C-alpha cells in the first residue's frame, strides 16, 4: 500500500531495535501500546531540484514549494491508508505527522524542537536510508532529497536490518557543510548515537536557531556573500550565542512584516508561529544538495554557488542578481524597505544623521 502511494522503500522497526535513551526513539510516546513502527520515504523530482538550486526563474521557488507540500500530502495519505487497514485487522495504529510536531514534555523543547518520533532515526534503524554527514538521511539512488514518513502500531512486525556502513551513500565530501548559509554543520566534530545496539555517526550541529532563522526564511545570504537561498534576508552571522539570539529575534520579527512572495504559493503555518503567520519555503540546501552520486552532487553545488542572490521588491516580487549587483540594488532601496531584511539599516540611519549634522 505504501509503495502504491509513492514510497520508494519501506522498512520495519520494533521496540527493541529502536531502544535508546533518546526521546525521539520512543515509540510509546505517541502510542502507549506500540510494538513496531513502519518507515518509508518519497523522493523529490531531480530536475526540479536543479532548477530550484540554480534559481532558474523567480517562479521556481513557489513551484518547488508546492511539490514539497504535495509529497507531504502523499506521505500522509499513504500512512493513513495503512493505519486504517491495520485498525480493520484489529490492531491499534497511528500515523506520524512528518513535521512541526514536537515533544513538549522535554525541558527546553522550544529551543531544541525534539520530534514526537524521529523519522530520521526510524529510517536508519529500519534500513530504508543511512546517515549522510549532515545528519540528513538518504540513499545512493536519491541522496538526501527525500521526505520521510512513519506509522506506529501494536502489531508485532519483523524488523528489517540497517544499511551496512560500507554500503551507505555518504563519502564525507563535506559539501553539505558548505551550503548552509549559517554554517549549521561542523566539519570536524561529530555526533554519535546508539539505537537498538547499533551505532550511527554524523556531524555535530549548531544551535537549532541557526536553522530556524535561515531554513525558516528570515535570512538567506550565505556568510560568504557569494550566493543566497531564496530568502532576501541579509543579516550578519554572529558566533556568540547571545548575539545569535538577538539577530534571530530581529530577523524573524521583521520577516513577518514582509510582503508575501509573488509566486504560486502562500506557504504554510509552522508551529513556532502559533498559526498566526505563513512561512514560504526558501532553503533546504542541506536536504537537496546531496544526490547520492559524487558527480551529481558536485554539479548541484556548482549550480547553487553560481545561482546569485535574491532581492525582494516593495511589491513582493523576487529578483535574482550576481552578488555584487544584488548588494548594489539592495542598498539603493529606501531604508524603510531595507529594515525588513537587515539590521545594518540602523547604521545607515546614524550615518545619514551624522552627515546632516
NUVEXSE-999540 format. One record per residue: x, y, z of N, C-alpha, C, O in turn. Coordinates in steps of 0.001 Angstrom, whole numbers, padded with zeros to 6 digits, always signed. Layout:
N
XYZXYZXYZXYZ;...
***
This chain:
357
+000823-001210+000000+000000+000000+000000+000860+001264+000000+000533+002251-000660;+001957+001220+000745+002851+002381+000779+003551+002575-000565+003699+003703-001036;+003977+001484-001174+004615+001571-002492+003632+002104-003527+004001+002897-004393;+002392+001669-003435+001359+002167-004336+001118+003662-004119+000696+004367-005036;+001388+004140-002901+001197+005551-002566+002368+006435-002934+002335+007641-002692;+003419+005843-003527+004561+006640-003962+005859+006383-003229+006901+006897-003636;+005830+005597-002150+007052+005301-001401+008021+004485-002255+007602+003635-003040;+009311+004746-002097+010336+004012-002838+010951+002880-002022+011521+001945-002584;+010838+002962-000715+011388+001897+000128+010649+001905+001457+010290+002962+001976;+010424+000707+002005+009687+000544+003258+010483-000362+004186+011041-001368+003749;+010537-000006+005469+011250-000829+006442+010488-000887+007755+009517-000157+007958;+010948-001782+008663+010229-002010+009913+011190-001982+011097+012330-002439+011004;+010710-001440+012203+011488-001396+013445+010584-001838+014588+009360-001842+014457;+011193-002207+015706+010441-002668+016876+010892-001899+018110+011808-001080+018045;+010241-002171+019230+010661-001542+020483+012131-001834+020764+012862-000957+021225;+012567-003067+020488+013958-003448+020752+014926-002751+019806+015963-002251+020241;+014593-002713+018501+015544-002117+017556+015565-000594+017634+016494+000035+017127;+014542+000016+018268+014516+001466+018445+014914+001878+019866+014849+003058+020210;+015320+000925+020677+015618+001212+022079+016839+002106+022221+017902+001797+021683;+016692+003219+022945+017806+004120+023260+017335+005093+024323+016174+005073+024731;+018260+005956+024771+017878+006960+025763+017527+008292+025107+017426+009313+025788;+017340+008285+023788+016976+009493+023049+015454+009579+022977+014817+008624+022534;+014851+010690+023397+013386+010798+023395+012755+010492+022035+011672+009909+021979;+013403+010870+020958+012840+010710+019624+012743+009281+019131+012231+009042+018037;+013222+008324+019912+013139+006916+019502+012054+006149+020255+011871+004953+020027;+011348+006814+021133+010341+006161+021974+009025+006014+021216+008290+006987+021051;+008729+004806+020756+007505+004550+020005+006262+004715+020861+005187+005015+020341;+006395+004522+022170+005225+004556+023049+004774+005969+023384+003717+006144+023991;+005538+006972+023009+005119+008346+023294+003815+008670+022565+002919+009284+023144;+003706+008265+021312+002501+008523+020535+001470+007407+020664+000270+007639+020518;+001949+006196+020940+001034+005056+021089+001549+004183+022241+002464+003384+022039;+000980+004321+023440+001479+003588+024608+001578+002082+024394+002440+001432+024986;+000703+001514+023550+000712+000069+023321+001645-000339+022182+001646-001502+021779;+002434+000592+021659+003255+000349+020464+004187-000849+020618+004769-001079+021678;+004309-001608+019522+005255-002711+019435+006203-002534+018255+007339-003009+018285;+005728-001842+017206+006511-001732+015968+006276-000378+015299+005357+000360+015654;+007128-000073+014326+006962+001127+013502+007338+000806+012066+008177-000055+011799;+006703+001513+011155+006968+001364+009729+007570+002669+009221+007002+003740+009438;+008714+002586+008548+009341+003770+007975+009325+003699+006452+009435+002618+005875;+009187+004857+005801+009218+004892+004338+009579+006292+003877+009601+007224+004681;+009865+006451+002580+010172+007782+002076+009702+007955+000635+009525+006991-000109;+009505+009236+000269+009196+009621-001102+010227+010675-001510+010452+011622-000758;+010859+010539-002675+011902+011480-003095+011351+012695-003846+010220+012691-004333;+012188+013736-003923+011880+014902-004745+012240+014622-006204+013037+013731-006498;+011649+015387-007100+011979+015311-008522+013370+015914-008749+013610+017066-008388;+014278+015149-009341+015666+015594-009501+015789+016820-010403+016591+017711-010124;+015014+016875-011470+015087+018027-012367+014637+019300-011657+015222+020363-011868;+013623+019208-010832+013126+020369-010105+014161+020857-009098+014280+022059-008862;+014910+019930-008504+015951+020309-007555+016988+021203-008228+017385+022220-007660;+017426+020842-009418+018425+021633-010141+017894+023026-010469+018616+024017-010358;+016637+023092-010871+016037+024391-011187+015930+025252-009929+016151+026462-009973;+015592+024622-008821+015441+025332-007550+016793+025855-007057+016917+027023-006688;+017799+024985-007055+019126+025407-006587+019730+026470-007492+020446+027353-007021;+019445+026391-008784+020008+027341-009729+019219+028626-009872+019607+029516-010629;+018095+028733-009135+017235+029929-009220+016939+030263-010680+017045+031409-011117;+016567+029220-011412+016370+029326-012853+015350+030391-013234+015482+031055-014262;+014330+030545-012391+013265+031504-012683+012610+031862-011352+012478+030990-010493;+012192+033123-011149+011588+033515-009870+010358+032702-009482+010001+032654-008304;+009701+032061-010454+008513+031264-010129+008865+029879-009599+008008+029198-009035;+010121+029451-009771+010529+028092-009383+010379+027876-007884+010024+026781-007447;+010650+028916-007089+010533+028763-005642+009145+028257-005264+009013+027289-004514;+008118+028912-005782+006756+028523-005451+006380+027159-006000+005669+026398-005344;+006851+026844-007195+006548+025549-007806+007161+024414-006988+006522+023391-006744;+008411+024616-006569+009077+023591-005771+008440+023482-004384+008343+022389-003827;+008011+024604-003835+007321+024576-002549+006051+023735-002647+005742+022960-001742;+005320+023891-003744+004116+023102-003944+004441+021613-004039+003684+020774-003550;+005581+021285-004678+005998+019881-004741+006259+019346-003335+005889+018218-003010;+006898+020165-002509+007182+019779-001135+005885+019463-000397+005775+018432+000267;+004904+020359-000518+003622+020137+000144+002928+018887-000398+002331+018122+000360;+003013+018687-001713+002347+017547-002339+002956+016223-001857+002231+015253-001636;+004283+016182-001693+004916+014966-001178+004453+014699+000251+004175+013554+000610;+004371+015745+001064+003870+015564+002424+002434+015034+002414+002074+014189+003234;+001620+015533+001486+000239+015050+001386+000205+013570+000986-000597+012798+001511;+001083+013183+000051+001150+011783-000373+001557+010892+000793+000995+009815+000991;+002538+011355+001560+003002+010581+002713+001872+010405+003729+001660+009312+004255;+001163+011478+003992+000072+011403+004969-001046+010489+004469-001576+009677+005227;-001401+010625+003193-002473+009810+002619-002107+008332+002651-002931+007488+003004;-000859+008022+002277-000423+006624+002266-000379+006046+003669-000804+004913+003893;+000141+006832+004627+000240+006335+006001-001140+006165+006627-001359+005247+007416;-002068+007049+006274-003436+006920+006788-004120+005666+006244-004875+004994+006946;-003837+005372+004978-004423+004175+004374-003965+002922+005114-004768+002036+005406;-002658+002857+005417-002119+001704+006138-002638+001675+007570-002969+000613+008096;-002708+002853+008199-003224+002919+009571-004638+002347+009650-004938+001522+010513;-005494+002793+008745-006878+002320+008777-006966+000820+008468-007807+000118+009030;-006099+000331+007577-006090-001095+007274-005701-001903+008510-006301-002938+008799;-004678-001415+009244-004249-002111+010458-005373-002134+011491-005601-003143+012158;-006065-001012+011610-007179-000948+012563-008280-001936+012173-008890-002570+013034;-008525-002060+010869-009531-003019+010392-009137-004454+010738-009999-005316+010907;-007823-004706+010844-007344-006050+011192-007362-006290+012700-007010-007373+013170;-007781-005254+013465-007885-005419+014910-006713-004852+015692-006640-005044+016906;-005792-004155+015028-004638-003569+015705-004865-002090+015986-005758-001464+015415;-004056-001552+016862-004019-000110+017069-002907+000455+016191-001875-000188+015998;-003119+001658+015662-002111+002262+014790-002288+003773+014757-003384+004290+014979;-001197+004470+014478-001232+005921+014377-000246+006368+013298+000857+005830+013201;-000640+007343+012497+000262+007924+011504+001090+009012+012181+000560+009802+012962;+002383+009054+011883+003262+010068+012465+003210+011329+011596+003487+011270+010398;+002861+012453+012192+002859+013721+011452+004307+014035+011088+005155+014098+011978;+004618+014236+009794+006016+014318+009342+006818+015511+009825+008048+015460+009806;+006162+016598+010263+006930+017801+010593+006136+018690+011548+004912+018603+011643;+006878+019547+012251+006281+020600+013080+005453+020116+014264+004570+020831+014738;+005731+018908+014743+005120+018432+015981+006244+017955+016894+007072+017134+016501;+006263+018480+018117+007411+018269+019000+006995+017730+020366+005828+017793+020753;+007980+017201+021082+007745+016660+022420+007791+017794+023427+008865+018246+023823;+006619+018249+023835+006531+019381+024746+006856+019002+026193+006927+019869+027064;+007055+017690+026448+007407+017260+027799+008912+017301+028038+009363+017078+029162;+009694+017581+027000+011148+017667+027146+011518+019089+027569+011145+020042+026885;+012240+019255+028679+012612+020598+029132+013346+021379+028036+014261+020858+027398;+012936+022624+027830+013561+023452+026816+013219+023058+025398+013971+023354+024470;+012085+022390+025219+011713+021879+023897+011584+022991+022868+011782+022757+021675;+011248+024221+023323+011049+025321+022385+012323+025673+021616+012247+026184+020499;+013481+025408+022197+014741+025717+021528+015409+024492+020908+016211+024623+019984;+015078+023295+021416+015690+022078+020850+014786+021387+019836+015268+020629+018995;+013474+021642+019905+012484+021078+018979+012619+019559+018788+012792+019093+017662;+012542+018786+019879+012628+017319+019759+011364+016759+019110+010263+017075+019562;+011484+015946+018077+010286+015404+017402+009561+014394+018271+010158+013775+019151;+008266+014232+018017+007494+013212+018729+008063+011833+018437+008148+010983+019324;+008448+011622+017198+009206+010433+016802+010180+010873+015725+009770+011450+014718;+011460+010609+015923+012454+010991+014922+012348+010059+013716+012712+008885+013787;+011850+010599+012621+011736+009797+011406+013109+009493+010822+013265+008507+010101;+014108+010322+011119+015486+010024+010680+015986+008762+011380+016539+007869+010739;+015791+008692+012687+016264+007527+013428+015488+006278+013034+016056+005191+012939;+014196+006437+012807+013404+005309+012331+013906+004849+010962+013986+003650+010694;+014243+005807+010104+014704+005473+008751+016003+004677+008767+016125+003671+008067;+016985+005128+009572+018280+004433+009561+018188+003095+010284+018876+002141+009922;+017335+003025+011308+017260+001768+012059+016434+000711+011317+016663-000487+011481;+015483+001155+010507+014678+000199+009741+015301-000114+008388+014783-000949+007647;+016418+000552+008053+017163+000204+006850+016648+000798+005556+017017+000327+004480;+015801+001827+005625+015348+002436+004368+016311+003514+003897+016259+003925+002737;+017193+003980+004784+018163+005016+004442+019323+004935+005418+019266+004208+006409;+020375+005689+005129+021517+005770+006040+021875+007240+006239+021406+008101+005495;+022696+007525+007229+023063+008901+007525+024059+009465+006517+025018+008799+006128;+023810+010716+006101+024823+011500+005420+025572+012275+006485+025140+012308+007637;+026690+012902+006128+027479+013594+007146+026682+014709+007814+026890+014989+008995;+025778+015345+007084+024992+016443+007649+024040+015979+008750+023572+016789+009550;+023757+014689+008791+022740+014184+009709+021427+013956+009001+020528+013321+009553;+021298+014466+007779+020156+014097+006947+020370+012673+006457+021506+012211+006349;+019286+011985+006163+019409+010596+005734+019060+010467+004253+018306+011272+003706;+019624+009436+003616+019373+009272+002195+019834+007913+001685+020161+007009+002454;+019847+007802+000352+020241+006562-000306+021114+006878-001511+021208+008033-001927;+021751+005859-002072+022573+006041-003261+021734+006496-004450+022223+007238-005303;+020495+006067-004515+019642+006400-005662+019121+007830-005612+018967+008472-006652;+018849+008334-004410+018183+009634-004293+018943+010651-003456+018513+011800-003347;+020054+010259-002867+020746+011183-001972+019867+011506-000780+019086+010668-000329;+019997+012726-000270+019200+013118+000899+017945+013897+000516+017238+014389+001395;+017656+014019-000774+016488+014780-001244+015229+013921-001162+014609+013590-002172;+014875+013575+000065+013711+012726+000308+012927+013286+001492+013455+014059+002291;+011669+012886+001592+010845+013209+002756+010383+011893+003374+009969+010971+002672;+010463+011829+004699+010205+010594+005427+008783+010517+005970+008145+011534+006241;+008306+009288+006122+007010+009049+006742+007106+007908+007736+008067+007139+007717;+006108+007795+008608+006145+006720+009596+004772+006366+010142+003864+007197+010165;+004634+005128+010578+003402+004614+011188+003816+003811+012412+004790+003060+012364;+003079+003966+013509+003333+003202+014729+002133+002296+014985+000987+002703+014795;+002401+001077+015412+001311+000115+015632+001641-000843+016776+002799-001016+017155;+000591-001458+017311+000829-002501+018324+000962-003875+017681+001131-004874+018380;+000887-003933+016349+001159-005189+015647+002639-005534+015799+003492-004647+015758;+002941-006803+015971+004329-007226+016118+004889-007578+014737+004618-008643+014183;+005682-006640+014203+006243-006803+012860+007701-007247+012946+008393-006952+013921;+008153-007946+011931+009540-008403+011880+010440-007246+011457+010215-006669+010394;+011452-006887+012249+012302-005743+011909+013203-006020+010709+013615-007155+010473;+013496-004978+009969+014440-005058+008852+015788-004499+009305+015849-003664+010208;+016851-004956+008682+018200-004582+009106+018586-003185+008623+018078-002706+007609;+019479-002546+009349+020056-001281+008932+020887-001488+007678+021300-002611+007387;+021134-000429+006939+022051-000495+005798+023472-000557+006355+023847+000312+007143;+024272-001547+005977+025648-001623+006484+026413-000337+006170+026224+000264+005113;+027266+000072+007085+028022+001316+006904+028806+001313+005597+028961+002353+004958;+029298+000147+005203+030076+000033+003972+029224+000226+002724+029761+000460+001642;+027908+000130+002860+027017+000270+001719+026255+001592+001723+025335+001785+000928;+026640+002500+002618+025985+003798+002674+026369+004671+001497+027314+004357+000774;+025644+005770+001295+025871+006641+000137+026886+007742+000409+027438+008314-000531;+027142+008051+001681+027959+009222+002029+029457+008909+001966+029928+007948+002574;+030207+009749+001210+031658+009590+001151+032379+010724+001881+033580+010923+001695;+031628+011477+002724+032162+012601+003505+032856+013646+002631+033948+014115+002951;+032207+013997+001533+032739+015059+000680+032625+016420+001359+033299+017366+000953;+031788+016533+002382+031589+017731+003189+030877+018872+002461+030775+019975+002998;+030387+018620+001251+029678+019686+000531+028456+020149+001316+028103+021327+001277;+027809+019227+002028+026631+019593+002816+026950+020653+003861+026085+021459+004202;+028188+020665+004381+028557+021648+005398+028804+023027+004795+028840+024022+005520;+028975+023095+003488+029312+024358+002830+028105+025114+002299+028222+026286+001942;+026941+024461+002238+025794+025102+001605+024828+025732+002592+023958+026507+002192;+024964+025414+003877+024113+026060+004872+024588+027497+005040+025746+027736+005382;+023696+028453+004800+024075+029863+004868+024605+030252+006242+025412+031173+006358;+024158+029557+007277+024552+029921+008637+025542+028939+009250+025816+029029+010447;+026086+028009+008479+027094+027096+008998+026570+026202+010106+027157+026139+011186;+025477+025514+009848+024825+024688+010866+025640+023448+011224+025531+022938+012339;+026459+022957+010285+027120+021666+010468+028630+021812+010662+029293+022548+009931;+029154+021108+011645+030586+021143+011920+031341+020258+010925+030861+019189+010548;+032505+020704+010512+033327+019912+009592+034266+018962+010328+034840+018060+009718;+034424+019159+011638+035390+018308+012355+034855+017667+013639+035505+016782+014197;+033691+018092+014113+033108+017480+015303+031923+016605+014897+031172+016945+013983;+031766+015480+015585+030739+014521+015205+029808+014185+016370+030147+014374+017538;+028643+013687+016019+027664+013208+016993+027542+011695+016833+027453+011186+015716;+027539+010992+017940+027390+009536+017920+026135+009149+018689+025946+009572+019829;+025281+008351+018070+024061+007873+018740+024004+006355+018630+024442+005778+017635;+023469+005724+019648+023287+004276+019650+021797+003976+019770+021141+004403+020721;+021275+003239+018800+019850+002919+018750+019707+001413+018545+020189+000867+017553;+019054+000757+019474+018864-000688+019359+020170-001436+019222+020239-002435+018506;+021211-000972+019897+022513-001633+019857+023355-001302+018646+024481-001789+018538;+022851-000490+017727+023598-000084+016538+024058+001361+016692+023311+002207+017184;+025288+001640+016270+025868+002971+016418+025862+003723+015087+026174+003162+014037;+025503+004995+015155+025442+005845+013972+026196+007142+014259+026163+007657+015377;+026877+007665+013232+027691+008869+013395+027352+009883+012307+027212+009526+011137;+027224+011139+012698+027037+012228+011747+027594+013510+012366+028051+013490+013509;+027563+014602+011645+028205+015825+012122+027490+016429+013328+026283+016271+013509;+028274+017121+014138+027696+017876+015241+027008+019098+014642+027556+019770+013769;+025800+019373+015123+025041+020509+014624+025096+021672+015600+025205+021481+016811;+025019+022887+015052+024979+024073+015880+023600+024261+016489+022709+023440+016270;+023412+025343+017259+022103+025612+017867+020996+025629+016819+021185+026139+015715;+019841+025069+017169+018744+024929+016215+018280+026273+015668+017683+026328+014593;+018549+027370+016403+018132+028688+015927+018858+029077+014645+018345+029883+013868;+020036+028520+014414+020736+028773+013149+019886+028284+011975+019764+028950+010947;+019306+027105+012163+018455+026549+011119+017134+027308+011050+016624+027579+009962;+016583+027650+012211+015279+028309+012255+015297+029634+011502+014349+029953+010785;+016363+030403+011658+016403+031727+011048+016711+031667+009557+016316+032562+008810;+017413+030621+009110+017789+030517+007699+016825+029622+006932+016234+030058+005944;+016657+028379+007371+015732+027493+006675+014295+027983+006851+013427+027689+006029;+014051+028735+007931+012737+029317+008147+012457+030516+007268+011335+031021+007245;+013479+030986+006532+013269+032032+005543+013542+033450+005990+013446+034370+005178;+013885+033667+007270+014145+035030+007727+015443+035565+007130+015561+036756+006844;+016411+034677+006947+017707+035088+006399+018088+034169+005252+017659+033016+005211;+018898+034674+004312+019234+033849+003170+020620+034034+002602+021154+033116+001978;+021227+035209+002801+022545+035457+002228+023582+034565+002902+023715+034582+004125;+024311+033793+002116+025360+032933+002657+026429+033785+003316+026699+034903+002876;+027034+033262+004362+028010+034050+005111+029185+034482+004237+029886+035431+004588;+029420+033806+003101+030469+034213+002160+030048+035430+001338+030893+036133+000785;+028735+035675+001260+028208+036773+000459+028138+036465-001023+027774+037335-001813;+028482+035230-001425+028580+034902-002849+027288+034326-003435+027113+034321-004654;+026396+033848-002592+025109+033336-003075+024127+033361-001916+024505+033589-000767;+022873+033126-002232+021854+033123-001182+020899+031963-001384+020935+031273-002403;+020048+031763-000399+018897+030884-000565+017852+031699-001330+018182+032726-001923;+016618+031256-001321+015540+032032-001932+015040+033135-001012+014136+033885-001381;+015612+033243+000174+015229+034314+001093+016032+035581+000802+017236+035496+000560;+015386+036764+000819+016095+038028+000593+016736+038594+001851+017319+039676+001795;+016649+037898+002992+017248+038382+004230+018757+038492+004123+019408+037644+003512;+019319+039556+004729+020758+039819+004615+021345+040191+005984+021981+041234+006131;+021126+039338+006969+021604+039613+008315+023021+039092+008543+023504+038213+007829;+023678+039663+009566+025025+039211+009909+024954+037846+010583+023874+037388+010957;+026117+037193+010737+026176+035849+011292+027073+035807+012533+028247+035451+012433;+026539+036163+013682+027355+036155+014905+027611+034739+015403+026768+033859+015232;+028756+034517+016012+029075+033231+016623+028667+033210+018082+028378+032148+018633;+028642+034385+018717+028248+034498+020109+026768+034124+020271+025922+034600+019515;+026459+033278+021252+025102+032777+021416+024102+033894+021715+022978+033875+021213;+024513+034867+022533+023612+035970+022866+023317+036807+021628+022170+037184+021389;+024349+037098+020843+024160+037862+019613+023330+037076+018601+022534+037645+017854;+023530+035758+018590+022748+034905+017695+021262+035020+018016+020443+035177+017110;+020914+034944+019277+019511+035048+019676+018952+036424+019324+017794+036546+018924;+019780+037460+019476+019326+038817+019154+019014+038937+017668+017966+039455+017283;+019938+038450+016835+019739+038524+015389+018528+037699+014971+017739+038137+014134;+018375+036513+015544+017239+035660+015202+015920+036343+015536+014968+036291+014757;+015873+036976+016687+014641+037653+017094+014309+038796+016142+013161+038951+015727;+015318+039597+015796+015103+040714+014873+014670+040204+013503+013710+040699+012914;+015402+039197+013005+015140+038685+011654+013755+038054+011542+013034+038302+010576;+013384+037244+012523+012104+036545+012443+010923+037493+012665+009841+037283+012118;+011141+038533+013469+010096+039539+013660+009899+040353+012381+008771+040630+011973;+011021+040732+011756+010944+041509+010518+010352+040689+009385+009636+041222+008536;+010648+039392+009368+010138+038518+008312+008614+038564+008235+008039+038524+007147;+007976+038647+009376+006513+038650+009420+005922+039927+008829+004734+039974+008509;+006745+040955+008686+006263+042233+008163+006523+042385+006667+006100+043367+006056;+007224+041404+006076+007484+041464+004636+006234+041074+003854+005350+040388+004368;+006180+041515+002627+005088+041102+001762+005295+039638+001349+006434+039192+001211;+004207+038893+001153+004347+037510+000659+005027+037515-000708+004848+038447-001492;+005798+036484-000987+006452+036382-002290+005401+036252-003387+004438+035497-003252;+005594+036982-004452+004612+036964-005545+004891+035808-006495+005416+036001-007592;+004531+034604-006059+004621+033443-006943+003454+032526-006650+002411+032988-006187;+003600+031261-006904+002442+030365-006899+002042+029817-005535+001127+028998-005454;+002701+030244-004465+002380+029650-003170+002330+030696-002073+003038+031701-002123;+001485+030450-001080+001377+031329+000077+002005+030703+001318+001880+031253+002412;+002672+029572+001169+003397+028984+002275+002532+028187+003245+001414+027782+002926;+003085+027973+004446+002395+027173+005457+002589+027837+006810+003339+028805+006927;+001913+027318+007837+001999+027895+009175+002812+026976+010080+002304+025942+010514;+004058+027329+010374+004879+026491+011254+004435+026615+012703+003824+027608+013098;+004752+025596+013485+004334+025574+014880+004889+026764+015658+004236+027264+016574;+006098+027225+015298+006741+028310+016028+006008+029636+015882+006215+030549+016681;+005138+029752+014851+004391+030988+014645+002976+030900+015215+002189+031835+015067;+002648+029776+015867+001359+029591+016519+000167+029850+015589-000883+030319+016027;+000346+029539+014312-000754+029678+013368-001075+031103+012958-002090+031345+012305;-000213+032063+013337-000509+033471+013059+000101+033955+011751-000419+034886+011136;+001187+033341+011321+001890+033829+010145+002236+032674+009203+002515+031559+009644;+002214+032956+007931+002632+031972+006939+004123+032092+006669+004661+033198+006615;+004784+030968+006502+006183+030938+006103+006279+030310+004725+005703+029251+004474;+007005+030964+003836+007211+030409+002497+008603+029791+002441+009581+030414+002855;+008692+028582+001935+009946+027830+001955+010995+028490+001064+010710+028871-000071;+012204+028620+001589+013260+029314+000844+014590+028572+000816+015485+028951+000060;+014741+027522+001624+016060+026880+001708+015943+025378+001486+015410+024938+000468;+016441+024591+002437+016503+023144+002259+017774+022722+001541+017861+021594+001055;+018776+023621+001464+020005+023313+000715+020657+022021+001176+021080+021215+000348;+020746+021809+002497+021416+020605+003004+020637+019349+002619+021213+018269+002490;+019328+019498+002436+018470+018380+002056+018629+018039+000568+018663+016869+000185;+018727+019097-000269+018708+018906-001715+020084+018726-002344+020184+018184-003444;+021143+019164-001677+022453+019234-002335+023034+017860-002634+023740+017691-003628;+022746+016873-001784+023344+015547-001967+022475+014685-002869+021303+014440-002581;+023071+014231-003966+022361+013391-004937+022620+011908-004728+022009+011068-005388;+023537+011583-003798+023913+010186-003615+024983+009745-004596+025501+008632-004502;+025312+010618-005536+026326+010366-006556+027314+011537-006531+026899+012696-006545;+028594+011248-006494+029622+012283-006326+029543+013350-007422+029562+014543-007120;+029458+012945-008663+029453+013896-009777+028193+014754-009775+028250+015962-010007;+027057+014118-009512+025795+014860-009500+025766+015841-008332+025265+016957-008474;+026298+015436-007176+026361+016331-006028+027242+017534-006327+026892+018665-005988;+028390+017293-006965+029300+018385-007330+028621+019353-008298+028806+020566-008199;+027840+018818-009227+027122+019667-010182+026073+020517-009464+025908+021698-009770;+025372+019917-008520+024378+020679-007754+025051+021793-006966+024531+022907-006891;+026204+021494-006382+026925+022511-005610+027378+023662-006506+027217+024830-006151;+027936+023336-007652+028371+024364-008596+027190+025215-009043+027308+026433-009174;+026065+024579-009273+024859+025300-009687+024402+026265-008607+024036+027403-008902;+024423+025814-007349+023973+026654-006245+024879+027862-006029+024389+028987-005929;+026202+027646-005954+027112+028755-005633+027203+029775-006760+027681+030891-006554;+026750+029397-007941+026735+030339-009060+025328+030850-009376+025098+031436-010434;+024397+030626-008458+022994+030951-008720+022636+032396-008446+021580+032860-008876;+023501+033129-007731+023223+034529-007440+022525+034746-006112+022397+033829-005301;+022073+035977-005902+021446+036372-004643+020060+036965-004901+019831+037642-005903;+019153+036695-003978+017762+037109-004134+017511+038457-003462+017987+038716-002356;+016757+039305-004150+016297+040587-003631+014778+040616-003751+014224+040119-004732;+014101+041193-002762+012646+041339-002847+012270+042808-003006+012704+043665-002237;+011459+043075-004014+010983+044427-004266+009837+044772-003311+009304+043910-002613;+009480+046045-003303+008429+046513-002409+007084+045832-002662+006270+045719-001746;+006844+045383-003882+005564+044729-004199+005559+043240-003882+004551+042568-004100;+006677+042709-003367+006772+041306-003001+007445+040424-004034+007734+039262-003751;+007703+040947-005228+008335+040148-006276+009796+039888-005945+010463+040718-005327;+010291+038717-006368+011678+038322-006149+012488+038517-007422+012008+038247-008523;+013715+038985-007262+014635+039144-008383+015974+038534-007999+016363+038552-006831;+016673+037998-008982+017954+037332-008732+019057+038066-009488+018929+038330-010683;+020157+038398-008775+021286+039104-009368+022602+038451-008938+022634+037719-007949;+023691+038712-009677+025019+038330-009186+025258+039050-007856+024673+040107-007621;+026104+038499-006983+026234+039033-005622+026518+040528-005521+025877+041213-004724;+027463+041056-006306+027791+042482-006220+026624+043349-006670+026330+044374-006055;+025954+042930-007757+024820+043688-008265+023664+043636-007275+022961+044629-007084;+023465+042478-006644+022391+042336-005661+022606+043294-004497+021663+043929-004025;+023835+043394-004041+024156+044313-002946+023890+045751-003368+023337+046538-002600;+024283+046088-004584+024069+047444-005103+022582+047769-005193+022151+048848-004787;+021803+046835-005726+020364+047048-005862+019712+047190-004491+018868+048063-004285;+020103+046334-003561+019511+046373-002227+019810+047705-001541+018921+048315-000948;+021058+048150-001622+021441+049379-000939+020858+050629-001583+020870+051703-000981;+020351+050494-002797+019708+051629-003455+018235+051738-003071+017585+052733-003395;+017707+050739-002392+016307+050744-001986+016090+051659-000785+017034+051918-000038;+014868+052155-000580+014579+053001+000580+014926+052287+001886+014709+051083+002015;+015453+053016+002833+015836+052427+004113+014623+051811+004803+014751+050811+005510;+013448+052401+004602+012228+051855+005197+011922+050455+004677+011269+049664+005359;+012397+050147+003459+012239+048808+002909+013377+047900+003381+013151+046732+003696;+014592+048436+003430+015751+047640+003840+015608+047093+005264+016128+046022+005576;+014913+047822+006111+014862+047438+007532+014180+046088+007764+014321+045506+008839;+013439+045581+006766+012802+044289+006913+013738+043129+006550+013358+041964+006663;+014962+043452+006115+015861+042413+005600+017252+042432+006229+018032+041503+006016;+017574+043460+006991+018894+043557+007605+018842+044480+008815+017997+045374+008874;+019728+044278+009774+019815+045182+010917+020822+046290+010648+020974+047206+011456;+021513+046207+009509+022515+047210+009160+021889+048562+008817+022584+049578+008796;+020585+048581+008549+019939+049835+008185+020060+050870+009305+020046+052070+009033;+020180+050423+010559+020316+051353+011676+021610+052144+011572+021653+053334+011883;+022672+051462+011129+023950+052167+010949+023839+053205+009843+024440+054275+009929;+023076+052895+008810+022898+053842+007705+022137+055079+008169+022443+056200+007761;+021139+054861+009029+020378+055986+009562+021279+056884+010393+021224+058108+010276;+022121+056267+011246+023040+057059+012079+024022+057823+011210+024312+058991+011470;+024532+057168+010183+025486+057825+009278+024852+059018+008594+025472+060075+008479;+023602+058855+008133+022888+059938+007474+022670+061102+008433+022814+062265+008056;+022321+060777+009682+022104+061818+010693+023382+062590+010978+023372+063815+011102;+024507+061837+011083+025785+062487+011338+026196+063390+010172+026725+064482+010378;+025946+062924+008953+026274+063722+007777+025487+065018+007746+026009+066053+007330;+024221+064972+008188+023400+066166+008236+023932+067156+009278+023929+068368+009061;+024393+066609+010423+024963+067457+011474+026227+068131+010980+026855+068887+011722;
***
